[in-house]
Amino acid sequence: MSKVKRMEHVGVVVGDLEAAKAFFVELGLELEGEASLEGPTIDQINGLNGVRADVAMMRTPDGSGRLELCKYHTPSHQGGDSRAPANTPGIRHILFSVEGIDEVLERLRPHGAELVGELTQYENSYRLCYVRGPEGIIVELAEAIG
């Protein structure tokens, strides 16, 4: 019987790859590698013609999670709602466990991060917040208490 072995990465399409990389590096992810993609295989995977894209693979410091940032140069696309609220159907946020959540927030603000709601405490287990980052991506930060 077939089964899923693991989740490799989450892919996020961005308009400004450099800004997105800087944001996630400031958050604490490490740049694992970059590549430019094009050709028949890339077109087939995407179901599009004439794909030309740049990707940056980011990884968490412990190596257990990866985030693929992708900037499509061609073909052109229709823009989405980068200010969509957290309850809009689809993938809405990515959670990262952090230490020193207040400091992390301060470091991300110069990269355009803004709180979606408030930094709050969930019971006696976590301090949590949603931050809107590059391209309107909602990043949830969670700091374990105790």
C-alpha positions as CSV (number, residue, x, y, z in Angstrom):
1,M,0.0,0.0,0.0
2,S,1.4,3.4,-1.0
3,K,1.8,6.0,1.7
4,V,3.2,9.5,2.2
5,K,6.8,9.4,3.5
6,R,7.2,13.0,4.5
7,M,6.4,16.6,3.4
8,E,9.4,18.0,1.5
9,H,8.5,21.7,1.2
10,V,5.8,24.4,0.8
11,G,6.0,26.5,-2.3
12,V,5.2,30.2,-2.3
13,V,5.0,32.3,-5.4
14,V,6.4,35.8,-4.9
15,G,6.8,39.0,-7.0
16,D,10.0,40.1,-5.3
17,L,12.3,37.2,-4.7
18,E,15.1,39.2,-3.1
19,A,12.7,40.8,-0.6
20,A,11.1,37.5,0.3
21,K,14.6,35.9,0.8
22,A,15.7,38.7,3.0
23,F,12.5,38.4,5.1
24,F,12.9,34.7,5.7
25,V,16.7,34.9,6.3
26,E,15.9,37.6,9.0
27,L,13.3,35.2,10.4
28,G,16.1,32.6,10.7
29,L,15.8,30.4,7.7
30,E,18.9,29.5,5.7
31,L,19.2,29.7,2.0
32,E,19.8,26.2,0.8
33,G,20.1,26.9,-2.9
34,E,18.8,28.9,-5.9
35,A,18.1,27.9,-9.5
36,S,16.6,29.3,-12.7
37,L,14.0,27.0,-14.3
38,E,12.7,26.8,-17.9
39,G,12.1,24.3,-20.6
40,P,9.6,21.6,-21.7
41,T,9.6,19.7,-18.4
42,I,9.0,22.8,-16.4
43,D,6.2,23.8,-18.7
44,Q,4.6,20.3,-18.4
45,I,4.8,20.4,-14.6
46,N,3.2,23.8,-14.4
47,G,0.6,23.2,-17.1
48,L,1.8,26.5,-18.7
49,N,3.8,27.4,-21.9
50,G,7.0,29.4,-21.8
51,V,7.7,29.2,-18.1
52,R,10.8,31.0,-16.9
53,A,11.2,31.2,-13.1
54,D,13.8,31.7,-10.4
55,V,13.5,29.7,-7.2
56,A,15.2,29.9,-3.8
57,M,15.0,27.0,-1.4
58,M,15.0,28.0,2.2
59,R,15.4,25.6,5.2
60,T,14.8,25.8,8.9
61,P,18.0,25.7,11.0
62,D,17.3,22.1,12.1
63,G,16.8,21.0,8.5
64,S,13.3,19.6,9.1
65,G,11.4,22.1,7.1
66,R,11.8,23.8,3.7
67,L,10.1,26.7,2.0
68,E,10.4,27.2,-1.8
69,L,10.1,30.8,-2.9
70,C,9.4,31.1,-6.6
71,K,9.4,34.2,-8.9
72,Y,7.8,33.6,-12.3
73,H,9.0,35.9,-15.0
74,T,6.9,34.3,-17.8
75,P,4.1,33.7,-18.6
76,S,2.3,36.8,-17.1
77,H,-0.3,36.1,-14.5
78,Q,-3.3,37.7,-12.9
79,G,-2.6,39.1,-9.4
80,G,-4.4,37.7,-6.4
81,D,-5.5,39.5,-3.2
82,S,-2.3,39.9,-1.1
83,R,-4.4,41.3,1.7
84,A,-6.8,38.4,1.9
85,P,-7.9,37.8,5.5
86,A,-6.8,34.7,7.5
87,N,-10.1,32.9,7.0
88,T,-10.0,33.0,3.1
89,P,-10.1,29.5,1.7
90,G,-6.7,28.1,0.6
91,I,-3.3,28.1,2.2
92,R,-3.4,31.1,4.5
93,H,-0.4,30.8,6.8
94,I,2.9,29.1,7.5
95,L,3.9,28.5,11.2
96,F,7.4,28.8,12.5
97,S,8.4,27.9,16.1
98,V,10.7,30.7,17.4
99,E,12.6,31.7,20.5
100,G,12.4,35.4,21.6
101,I,9.2,36.2,19.7
102,D,9.4,39.9,20.6
103,E,12.9,40.2,19.2
104,V,11.9,38.3,16.1
105,L,9.0,40.7,15.5
106,E,11.4,43.7,15.9
107,R,13.8,42.2,13.4
108,L,11.1,41.5,10.8
109,R,9.5,45.0,10.9
110,P,12.2,46.7,8.7
111,H,11.4,44.0,6.2
112,G,7.7,45.1,6.0
113,A,6.3,42.7,8.6
114,E,3.1,43.9,10.3
115,L,0.9,42.2,12.9
116,V,-2.4,40.9,11.5
117,G,-4.0,40.9,14.9
118,E,-2.2,40.9,18.2
119,L,0.6,39.0,19.9
120,T,-1.3,36.9,22.4
121,Q,-0.9,34.0,24.8
122,Y,-2.7,30.8,24.2
123,E,-3.4,29.1,27.6
124,N,-0.1,28.3,29.3
125,S,1.6,26.8,26.2
126,Y,2.4,29.4,23.6
127,R,2.7,33.1,22.7
128,L,1.4,33.4,19.2
129,C,0.8,36.0,16.5
130,Y,0.2,36.3,12.8
131,V,2.5,38.6,10.8
132,R,1.9,39.6,7.2
133,G,5.1,39.4,5.4
134,P,6.2,39.9,1.7
135,E,3.5,39.4,-0.9
136,G,0.9,39.3,1.9
137,I,2.1,35.9,3.1
138,I,0.8,35.3,6.6
139,V,3.5,33.9,8.9
140,E,2.4,32.6,12.3
141,L,5.1,32.8,15.0
142,A,4.8,30.6,18.0
143,E,7.0,30.7,21.1
144,A,6.6,27.9,23.6
145,I,6.1,29.0,27.2
146,G,8.2,27.4,29.9
